[in-house]
Amino acid sequence: MTRLLTIGLGYGFLGLGVLGLFLPILQGILFLAIGLILLSRHTVWAERLLHRLKERFPRAGEVFSRAELMAERWIHKIGRRMRRS
């Protein structure tokens, strides 16, 4: 269940990111990054793309790595809450 939730959230954030590229209200790049980080745990294409971005933009790679740790903690918290219910 946690895997499906993570993949769903990842694609949802990618969708928001694409919208954000065209709408000035949303931060498109931020949502795209979050979506890639979530999806990189479960899909090979997202993991490869995230790895390429980290190599090409080292400073952003550090931020992505920290964000991955935060996302991992959130996923575990959500998973624990779902198991309790």
C-alpha distances in whole Angstrom, upper triangle without the diagonal:
4,5,5,6,9,10,11,12,14,16,16,18,20,21,22,24,26,27,28,30,32,32,34,32,29,29,27,28,25,23,23,23,20,18,19,18,15,15,17,14,13,16,19,21,20,21,24,25,24,26,29,29,29,32,34,33,33,34,30,29,29,28,25,24,25,22,20,20,20,16,15,16,15,11,12,13,10,8,11,12,9,9,13,13
4,5,5,6,9,10,10,12,14,15,16,18,20,21,22,24,26,26,28,31,31,32,30,27,26,25,25,23,20,20,20,17,15,17,15,12,12,14,12,11,14,18,20,18,18,22,23,21,23,26,26,26,29,31,30,30,30,27,25,26,24,21,21,21,18,16,16,16,13,11,13,11,7,9,10,8,6,9,10,8,9,13,13
4,5,5,6,8,10,10,12,14,15,17,18,20,21,23,24,25,27,29,30,31,30,26,25,24,24,22,19,19,18,16,14,14,13,10,10,12,9,8,11,14,16,15,15,19,20,19,21,24,24,24,27,29,28,28,29,26,24,25,23,20,20,21,18,15,17,17,13,12,14,13,9,11,13,11,9,13,14,12,13,17,17
4,5,5,6,8,10,11,12,14,15,16,18,20,21,23,24,26,28,28,30,28,25,25,23,23,22,19,18,19,16,14,15,15,11,10,13,12,9,12,15,17,16,17,20,21,20,22,25,25,26,28,30,30,30,30,27,26,27,25,22,22,23,20,18,19,19,15,15,17,15,11,13,15,12,11,15,15,12,14,17,17
4,6,5,6,8,10,10,12,14,15,16,18,20,21,22,24,26,26,28,26,22,22,21,22,20,17,17,17,14,12,14,14,10,11,14,12,11,14,17,18,16,18,21,21,20,23,25,24,25,28,30,29,29,29,26,25,25,23,20,21,21,18,16,17,16,13,13,14,12,9,12,13,9,9,13,13,10,13,16,15
4,5,5,6,9,10,10,12,14,15,16,18,20,21,22,25,25,27,25,21,20,19,19,17,14,14,14,11,9,11,10,6,7,10,9,8,11,14,15,13,14,18,18,16,19,22,21,21,25,26,25,26,26,22,21,22,20,17,17,18,15,13,14,14,10,10,12,10,7,11,12,10,10,14,14,13,15,18,18
4,5,5,6,8,10,11,12,14,15,17,18,20,21,24,24,26,25,21,20,19,18,17,14,14,14,12,9,10,10,7,6,9,9,7,9,12,13,11,13,16,16,15,18,20,20,21,24,25,25,26,26,23,21,23,21,18,19,20,16,14,17,16,13,13,16,14,11,14,16,14,13,17,18,16,18,21,21
4,5,5,6,9,10,11,12,14,15,17,18,20,22,22,24,23,19,19,18,18,17,14,14,15,12,9,12,13,9,9,13,12,11,12,16,16,14,16,19,18,18,21,23,22,23,27,27,27,28,28,24,24,25,23,20,21,21,18,17,19,18,14,15,17,15,12,16,17,14,14,18,17,15,18,21,20
4,6,5,6,9,10,10,12,14,15,16,18,20,20,22,20,17,16,15,16,14,11,11,12,9,7,10,11,7,8,12,12,12,13,16,16,14,16,19,18,17,20,22,21,22,25,26,25,26,25,22,21,22,20,17,18,19,15,14,16,15,11,13,15,12,10,14,15,12,13,17,16,15,18,20,20
4,5,5,6,9,10,10,12,14,15,17,19,20,21,20,16,15,14,14,12,9,9,9,7,4,7,8,5,5,9,10,10,10,13,13,10,12,15,14,13,16,18,17,18,22,22,21,23,22,19,18,20,18,15,16,17,14,12,15,14,11,13,15,13,12,15,17,14,15,19,19,18,21,23,23
4,5,5,6,9,10,11,12,14,15,17,18,20,19,16,16,13,14,14,10,9,11,10,6,8,11,9,7,11,13,12,11,14,13,11,14,16,15,15,18,19,18,20,23,23,23,25,25,21,21,23,20,17,19,20,17,16,19,18,15,16,19,17,15,19,20,17,18,22,22,20,23,26,25
4,5,5,6,9,10,11,12,14,16,16,18,17,14,14,12,14,13,9,10,12,10,7,11,12,10,10,14,15,15,15,18,16,14,17,19,17,17,21,22,20,22,25,25,24,26,26,22,22,24,21,18,21,21,17,17,20,18,15,17,19,16,15,19,19,17,18,22,21,19,23,25,24
4,5,5,6,9,10,10,12,15,15,16,15,11,11,9,10,9,5,6,8,6,5,8,10,9,10,13,15,15,15,17,16,13,16,18,16,15,18,20,17,19,22,22,21,23,22,18,19,20,17,15,18,18,14,14,17,16,13,16,18,15,15,18,19,17,19,22,22,21,24,26,25
4,5,5,6,9,10,11,13,14,16,16,12,11,9,9,10,6,5,8,8,5,7,10,10,9,12,15,15,14,16,13,11,14,16,13,13,17,17,16,18,21,20,20,22,22,18,18,20,18,15,18,19,16,16,19,18,15,18,20,18,17,21,22,20,21,25,25,24,27,29,28
4,5,5,6,9,10,12,12,15,14,11,12,9,11,12,8,8,11,11,8,11,14,13,13,16,18,17,16,19,16,14,18,19,17,17,21,21,19,21,24,24,23,25,25,21,22,24,21,19,22,22,19,19,22,21,18,21,23,20,20,23,24,21,23,26,26,25,28,30,29
4,5,5,6,9,10,10,12,11,8,9,7,10,9,6,8,11,10,9,12,14,14,14,17,19,19,19,21,19,16,19,21,18,18,22,22,19,22,25,24,22,25,24,20,21,23,20,18,21,21,18,19,22,20,17,20,22,19,19,23,23,21,23,26,25,25,28,30,29
4,5,5,6,9,10,11,11,8,7,4,6,7,4,5,8,9,8,10,13,13,14,16,19,19,18,20,17,14,17,19,15,15,19,19,16,18,21,20,19,21,21,17,18,20,17,16,19,20,16,17,20,19,17,20,22,20,20,24,24,22,25,28,27,27,30,32,31
4,5,5,7,9,12,12,9,9,6,8,10,8,7,11,12,11,12,15,16,15,18,21,20,19,20,17,15,19,19,16,17,20,19,17,20,23,21,20,23,23,19,21,23,21,19,22,23,20,20,24,23,20,23,25,23,23,27,27,25,27,31,30,29,32,34,33
4,5,5,6,9,10,7,9,7,10,12,9,10,13,14,13,15,18,18,18,21,23,23,22,24,21,19,22,23,20,20,24,23,21,23,26,24,23,26,25,22,23,25,22,21,24,25,21,23,26,24,22,25,27,24,24,28,28,26,28,31,30,30,33,35,33
4,5,5,7,7,4,5,4,8,9,8,9,12,13,13,15,17,18,18,21,23,24,23,24,22,19,22,23,19,19,23,22,19,22,24,23,21,24,22,19,21,23,20,19,23,23,19,21,24,22,21,24,26,23,24,28,28,26,28,31,30,30,33,35,34
4,6,8,9,8,7,5,7,10,10,9,12,14,14,15,18,19,19,21,24,25,23,24,21,19,22,22,18,18,22,21,18,21,23,21,20,23,22,18,21,23,20,19,23,24,21,22,25,24,22,26,28,26,26,30,30,29,31,34,33,33,36,38,37
4,7,9,8,10,8,11,13,13,13,16,18,17,19,21,22,22,24,27,28,26,27,24,22,25,25,22,22,25,24,22,24,27,24,23,26,25,22,25,27,24,23,27,27,24,26,29,27,26,29,31,28,29,33,33,31,33,36,35,35,38,40,39
4,6,6,8,8,12,13,13,14,17,18,18,20,22,23,23,25,28,29,27,29,26,24,27,27,24,24,27,26,23,26,29,26,25,28,26,23,26,27,24,23,27,27,24,26,29,27,25,29,30,27,28,32,32,30,32,35,34,34,37,39,37
4,6,7,9,12,13,13,15,17,18,19,21,23,24,25,27,29,30,29,31,28,25,28,29,25,24,28,27,24,26,28,26,24,27,25,22,25,26,23,23,27,26,23,26,28,26,25,29,30,28,29,32,32,31,33,36,35,35,38,40,39
4,7,9,12,12,12,15,17,17,18,21,22,23,24,26,28,29,29,31,28,25,28,29,26,25,28,28,25,26,29,27,25,27,25,22,25,26,23,23,26,25,22,25,27,24,23,27,28,25,27,30,29,28,31,33,32,32,36,37,35
4,6,9,9,8,11,13,13,14,17,18,19,20,22,25,26,25,27,25,22,24,25,22,21,25,25,21,23,26,25,22,25,23,20,22,23,20,19,23,22,19,21,24,21,20,24,25,22,23,27,26,25,28,30,29,29,33,34,33
4,6,6,6,9,10,11,13,15,16,17,19,20,23,24,24,25,23,20,22,23,20,18,22,21,18,20,23,21,19,21,19,16,18,19,16,16,19,19,16,18,21,19,18,22,23,21,22,26,25,24,27,30,29,29,32,34,33
4,5,5,6,9,10,11,12,14,16,16,18,21,22,21,22,20,17,19,20,17,16,19,19,16,18,21,19,18,20,19,15,18,19,16,15,19,19,16,18,21,20,18,22,23,21,22,26,26,25,27,30,29,29,32,34,34
4,6,5,6,9,10,10,12,14,15,16,19,21,20,20,18,15,17,18,14,13,16,16,12,14,17,16,14,16,15,12,14,16,13,12,16,16,14,16,19,18,17,20,22,20,21,25,25,24,27,29,29,29,32,34,34
4,5,5,6,9,10,11,12,14,15,18,20,19,21,19,15,17,18,15,13,17,17,14,15,18,17,15,16,15,11,13,14,11,10,14,14,11,13,16,14,14,17,19,17,18,22,22,21,24,26,26,27,30,31,31
4,5,5,6,9,10,11,12,14,16,18,17,19,17,14,16,18,15,14,17,18,15,16,20,19,17,19,18,14,16,17,14,12,15,15,12,13,16,15,13,16,18,16,17,20,21,19,22,25,24,24,27,29,29
4,5,5,6,9,10,10,12,15,16,15,16,14,11,13,15,11,11,14,15,12,14,17,16,15,17,17,13,14,16,14,11,15,16,13,13,17,16,14,17,19,18,18,21,22,21,23,26,26,26,28,31,31
4,5,5,6,9,10,10,13,15,14,15,14,10,12,13,10,8,12,13,10,11,15,14,13,14,14,10,11,13,10,8,11,12,9,10,13,13,11,14,17,16,16,19,21,20,22,25,25,25,28,30,30
4,5,5,6,9,10,12,14,14,16,15,11,12,15,13,10,14,15,13,14,17,18,16,17,16,13,13,14,11,9,11,11,8,9,12,11,8,12,14,12,13,16,17,16,18,21,21,21,24,26,26
4,5,5,6,8,11,12,11,14,12,9,11,14,12,10,14,15,14,15,18,19,18,19,19,15,15,17,14,11,14,15,11,11,14,13,10,13,16,14,13,17,18,17,18,21,22,21,24,26,26
4,5,5,6,9,10,9,11,9,6,8,10,8,7,10,12,10,12,15,16,15,16,17,13,12,15,13,10,12,14,11,10,13,14,11,13,16,15,14,18,20,19,19,23,24,23,25,28,28
4,6,5,7,10,10,12,11,8,8,11,10,7,10,13,11,11,15,16,15,16,16,12,11,13,11,7,9,10,8,6,10,10,8,9,13,12,12,15,17,16,17,20,21,21,23,26,27
4,6,6,8,9,12,12,9,9,13,12,10,13,16,15,15,18,20,19,19,19,16,15,16,14,11,12,13,10,8,11,11,7,8,12,11,9,12,14,13,14,17,18,18,20,23,23
4,5,6,6,9,9,6,7,11,10,10,12,15,14,15,18,19,19,20,21,18,16,18,17,13,14,16,13,11,14,14,11,12,15,14,12,15,17,16,16,20,21,20,22,25,25
4,5,5,7,8,5,4,8,8,7,9,12,12,13,15,17,17,18,19,16,14,16,15,11,12,14,12,9,12,14,11,11,15,15,13,16,19,18,18,21,23,22,23,26,27
4,6,8,10,8,7,11,12,11,12,15,16,15,18,20,20,20,21,18,16,17,17,13,13,15,13,9,12,13,10,9,13,13,11,13,16,16,15,18,20,19,20,23,24
4,7,9,8,8,11,13,12,14,17,18,18,20,22,23,23,24,21,19,21,20,16,16,18,16,13,15,16,13,12,16,16,13,15,18,17,15,19,21,19,20,24,24
4,6,6,6,9,10,11,13,15,16,17,19,20,21,22,24,21,19,21,20,17,17,20,17,15,17,19,16,15,19,19,16,18,21,20,19,22,24,22,24,27,27
4,6,5,6,9,10,11,12,14,15,17,18,20,21,23,20,18,20,21,17,17,20,19,16,19,20,18,17,21,21,19,21,24,23,22,25,27,26,27,30,31
4,5,5,6,9,10,11,12,14,16,17,18,20,22,19,17,20,20,16,17,20,19,16,20,21,18,19,23,22,20,23,26,25,24,28,29,28,29,32,33
4,5,5,6,8,10,10,12,14,15,16,18,19,16,14,17,17,13,14,17,15,13,16,18,15,16,19,19,17,20,23,22,22,25,27,25,27,30,31
4,6,5,6,9,10,11,12,14,15,16,18,15,13,15,16,12,12,15,14,12,15,17,14,15,18,19,17,19,22,22,22,25,27,26,27,30,31
4,5,5,6,9,10,11,12,14,15,18,15,13,16,17,14,14,18,17,15,18,20,18,18,22,22,21,23,26,26,25,29,30,30,31,34,35
4,5,5,6,9,10,11,12,14,16,13,12,15,15,12,14,17,16,14,18,19,17,18,22,22,21,24,26,26,26,29,31,30,32,35,35
4,5,5,6,9,10,10,12,13,10,8,12,12,8,10,13,12,11,14,16,14,15,19,19,19,21,24,23,24,27,28,28,30,33,33
4,5,5,6,9,10,10,13,11,8,11,13,10,10,14,14,12,15,18,17,17,20,21,21,23,25,26,26,29,31,30,32,35,36
4,5,5,6,8,10,13,11,9,13,14,12,13,17,16,15,18,21,19,20,24,24,24,26,29,29,29,32,34,33,35,38,39
4,5,5,6,8,10,8,7,11,11,9,11,14,14,14,17,19,18,19,22,23,23,25,27,28,28,31,33,33,34,37,38
4,6,5,5,8,6,4,8,9,8,9,12,12,12,15,17,17,18,21,22,22,24,26,27,28,30,32,32,34,36,37
4,6,6,9,9,7,10,12,11,12,15,16,16,18,20,20,21,24,25,25,27,30,30,31,33,35,36,37,40,41
4,6,9,9,8,12,13,12,14,17,17,18,20,22,22,23,26,27,27,30,32,32,33,36,37,37,39,42,43
4,6,5,6,9,10,10,12,15,15,16,19,20,20,22,24,25,26,28,30,30,32,34,36,36,38,40,41
4,5,5,7,9,10,10,13,14,15,17,19,20,21,23,24,25,27,29,30,31,33,35,36,37,39,41
4,5,5,7,9,10,11,13,14,16,17,19,20,22,23,25,27,28,29,31,32,34,35,37,39,40
4,5,5,6,9,10,10,12,14,15,16,18,20,21,22,24,26,26,28,30,31,32,34,36,37
4,5,5,6,9,10,10,12,14,15,16,19,20,21,23,24,25,26,29,30,31,33,35,36
4,5,5,6,9,10,11,13,14,15,17,19,20,22,23,25,26,28,29,30,32,34,35
4,5,5,6,9,10,11,12,14,16,17,18,20,21,22,24,26,27,28,30,32,33
4,5,5,6,9,10,10,12,14,15,16,18,20,21,22,24,25,26,28,30,31
4,5,5,6,9,10,11,13,14,15,17,19,20,21,23,25,26,27,29,31
4,5,5,6,9,10,11,13,14,16,17,19,20,22,23,25,26,28,29
4,5,5,6,9,10,11,12,14,15,16,18,20,21,22,24,26,27
4,5,5,6,9,10,10,12,14,15,16,18,20,21,22,25,26
4,5,5,6,9,10,11,13,14,15,17,19,20,21,23,25
4,5,5,6,9,10,11,12,14,16,17,18,20,22,23
4,5,5,6,9,10,10,12,14,15,16,18,20,21
4,5,5,6,9,10,11,12,14,15,17,19,20
4,5,5,6,9,10,11,12,14,16,17,19
4,5,5,6,8,10,11,12,14,16,17
4,5,5,6,9,10,10,12,14,16
4,5,5,6,9,10,11,12,15
4,5,5,6,9,10,11,13
4,5,5,6,9,10,11
4,5,5,6,9,10
4,5,5,6,9
4,5,5,7
4,5,5
4,5
4
